[in-house]
């Protein structure tokens, strides 16, 4: 269940600071998927985890 008064981005960033990031992610999903596929094919599991899944994540697109 979602809370009607919260920005959609709060479900991704866990604060009210994520609108810019969410707009970027939605607008650039094709490029993000291509970059992930490239990393998946060429990087170690640890490097992929750090860039794509860690809360202290990478900076590929200027956002952690």
Protein Blocks (a to p, Z undefined) as FASTA:
>chain_A
ZZfkbcfklmmnopaklmmmmmmmmmmmmmmmmmmmmmmmmmcfklmmmmmmpmklcfkn
opZZ
